[in-house]
Amino acid sequence: MARVSAEPYEFEFDPRTTALVMIDFQRDFVDPGGFGDALGNDVSLLRRAVPAAARVLEAARAAGLLVVHTREGHRPDLADCPPTKKARGRLKAGIGDPGPMGRILVRGERGHDIIDELKPRAGEPVVDKPGKGAFYATDLDTILKSRGINQLIICGVTTEVCVNTTVREANDRGYDCLVLKDCVASYFPEFQEYALKMIKAQGGIFGWVGTSAQLLPVIGSIKVRSRKGSKSNRKRAAA
């Protein structure tokens, strides 16, 4: 087992059964000139998480961890977008409408895609989700369980919305989650602070909170020899 210093206490994980989940690092949320910027948000607050998340992503790839990316967005016909979600906020330009980078939160549009710095590599699953949480109406749980994954390392945006919702959903499904606080971000500093406090409260009610600096030396010394396969194969790999 590998061990990482974290709050509320040390996070222990088996690299062969652990995945890195990169949540919603999409142009419309993170890049200047995107949907989030057009709403008046300071996207520089989200971009602060990108360098550390990029370092974790590269280290996870080098170590052989499973990497999964998520994107929030809807079908072009909006058949999977509840009318209440589209109407909320009374925006002049909302979901499905023309935006700075194509139709807003519509799959296949430029703004819906992941930023260049964190682009998925061939073979890394990309989960398109219609909701805030990465498990709702997606095959994420199947992807993870088919690979024997039971622990997750979390990077992404925004901390209080899609990250927090995903961590809570994961907790209910029996996954342990380590959230890296310098690899997640919010448009609102006070939300960032309290969203992280909520995750680690009461002895880690939803998960653990750590930093990339605590994690990187640990996964830097790891090379996953066997992630898929039978239990006997895993035992031989651990021997």
N, C-alpha and C positions, 0 to 999 in steps of 0.2 A: 504493500500500500504506500502511496505517496502522501505526504503531509504538507499542508500550506497553513501558515499563520493567518488567522482570520478572526472575525467577530461573529458570534459571541465566544467561540472557541475554535480550536484547530479543525480545519477541514481535511478529512481523510478520503482519498479516492483511489480507485483502481484505474489506471490510464486506459486499460483495455475495454472498460465498460463506462467510459466517460466521453462525452461529446462537448464540443464548443458550439454554442448557439449564438449566431450573430443576428440581432433583431433589428430589422427595418432601417438599415443604413442607406436610405433611399435619397435620391437627389431632391425630391420635393420637400423632404424634411430637413436635410443637412446642408444642401448647397445654397450659396447666395443666388438670388433670382428664382428660387423655387416657390412652391406653394406656401411653405411655412414663413418664408421671408415676405411674401406678398401679404400675409395676414398681419404683418407688423412685428413678428418675432425676431429676436436677435439670434440668428443661426450660428454666430460665432460661439455661442455657449454649447451648441451641440458639436461643433467641429473640434472643440477641445478634447473630446473623447476619441477622435479618429487616430491620432498617432499611437496612443497606447493600445487601442484595439488592433491596429495594424501589426504591432509587435507581437501581441498575443496570437493573432491569426497565423503569422509566419512561424512562430514557435510551435503552435499546435500542429501545423502541417508537418514541420520537421520531425516532431515527436511521433507522428502517425495517428493522432487523435481524429476521430470522425468530426467533420465540420459541417454544420447545417446553417443555411442562411434563410431568413424570412423576409417577406415583403407584404405590406398591407395594401390591398387594392381590390378592385372589383372587375367582373366581366364587362366587356364593352357594352352589353345591353343592360347592365346594372340589375340583372335579375337576382343577384345575390346581395344586393344593397337594400336593407330595410328603408322604407320611406322616412321613418323617424330619424335614421342616421343622416340621410341626405338633407332633411329639413332643418336639423339642429344647427343652431348658430345663426340662422337667417342670413347666410353669406350671399353676397352678390355673385360670387363665383365659388361653387362648392363641388362636391363629388360629381364627376361626369361632365362638368362644364369645362370649356376651354380655359387653360391656365398658362402660366409662363413656360411650362415644359410639356405641353400637350394636355390632353384631357386629364383632369385632376383625379388622382388615385384610381386610374383605370389601367389594367394590365396591358402591357405592350407599349405604353407611352414612355417617353424619355424620362419624365419625372418619377415614374414608378420604379425605375430600375435602380440598382445599387451603385453607389459612388465608385469611381475608378480606383480609389485607394484600397478598397475592400472587395473588389470584384471576386465572385466565386470562380474557382478553378473547375475544370472538367472533372466530373465524378462527385462533386460536392452537392448534395441535395439542396434545392431551393424550394422553400415552401411558400406558396402564395395563399395568404389568409384574408378572408373578408372582414374579420373582426379585429379587436385589440389583442386578444390572446392568440398565441401561436397554435394552440390545440383545438380551438373552436373551428369546426367545419373544415378541418385539414387532415392529412394523413401523417402528421408529425409523430404521433404516438406510435403508429405502425412502423414508421421508419426507424425510430429509436429501439422499439422492442425487438424488431427483426434482427437488429445488430447487437442485442444483449446490453443495451445502454440503460443505466439506472442513475447516473449522476451527470449533472450539466454544469458547465461553466458559461456564464452569461455576460455578453456584451450587447450594447444596443441603445436605441432611443425609442420613445422618451422614457425616462426612469419611472415616472409616476403612472404612465399609461400602459404602453405595450409591454415594457419590461416587467412592471409589477404584476400586471394581469397574467402574463405567461408564467411567472414564478409561482403565483398562487395556484394556477391550473396545474402546473407541474407537481407542486406539493400534494395536491389532492390525488394525483395519479401515482404517488409513491417515489417521485424523483427527488434526490438531493440537489440543491442548487447553490452554487457559489457565484455571487454577483460581484463583479469587479468595479468598484466605485469610480475609478478613473477611466473606465471603458464604457460607462453609461452616462447619459446626460439629459438635461431638461432645459426648456426655454426659461424655466422659473427656478432660481437657486433655492428658494425656500421649499419647493416641491422636491427637488433633488435631495435635500437634506432629510426631509421627513419620510420620503418614500424609502430611503435606505434604512432609516431607523425602524420603520414598520417591518421590514423583512427580517432584521436580526433581533427584534424585540422578543422578550419572554423566552430566552434561551434558544432563539432561532426559530420562531414560530413558522416562518416561511422559508428560511434558508440562512446562508452565511454571507457575509460581506467582507471582501478583501481588496487587494490592489494588484495591479499588474506586476509591480516590483516584488511583491511577495510570491506571486505565482511563477514568474518567468524562470528564476533559477531552478525551480523544481521540475518544470516540464522540459527545461533545457537539458536535463540529465536523463530524459526518458526516450526510449525508442520502443514503440509498441510492436511486439513481435507477432501477436495474433489477436485480432479483435473479433473476427467472424469464425464460425466453426463450432465444434462440439465442446462440451465441458471438458472432455478428456484432452482435447487439443489445448485448451486454455491452461489446464493443469501442467501439461508438458512445457508450455511456454513459460510458465512461472517457475519451473524447476531450475 
